[in-house]
């Protein structure tokens, strides 16, 4: 009896050790010394124990949301497609908060257009190595908040026309006019910028000071950096 119990405990210990070893191997620092989850199996295990960690497809849970995923096209600051599909994912509680934003805006005849959401870490590395900018681009040795699935780039649209409301700049404009406190702008652009900021802040988001379109969810720090491809998300 004792022998059988000891053997079972030994086997359990081996399984735990192997599991921990695999996890540690996956999270060892990459060439930039950063720990990033890049194994879809490990990601799925996390989700199975905590559904808040799931990346959900915004098009499936937010009614009439518009998508203009620029990094799936050549219409972006590097002039070439980076994503292999034009989808937008966010962690479940972040997506639910954004759904509340959309509901409130719809009551005013407005809606959201999404330019970018979850961004695999490999894209962050590609952007930096392509452009070598640390002012407007995330550093690969720190990772992007987009890599955590808690950041979204967006704007407002008129539901009837489908057209974007006037804003200070176009998306991804690397200029001071994109800063949230820049004031030498048409009054309507400032009004629309503040409307977007107000409704997003109300539902738990914070605007990034240098980009009027960039909003981080309040709890982003508790989520891991990910490098899971869109194709590997259910």
Secondary structure, 3 states (H helix, E strand, C coil): CHHHHHHHHHHHHHHHHHHHHHHHHHCCCCCCCCCCECCHHHHHHHHHHCHHHCEEEHHHHCCCCEECCHHHCCCCCCCCCCCCCCCCEEEHHHHHHHHHHHHHHHCCCEEEEEEECCCCHHHHHHHHHHHCCCCCCCCCCCCCHHHHCCEEEEEEEECCCCCECCCCCCCCCCCHHHCCCCCCCCHHHHHHHHHHHHHHHHCCEEEECCEEEEEEECCHHHCCCECCCHHHCC
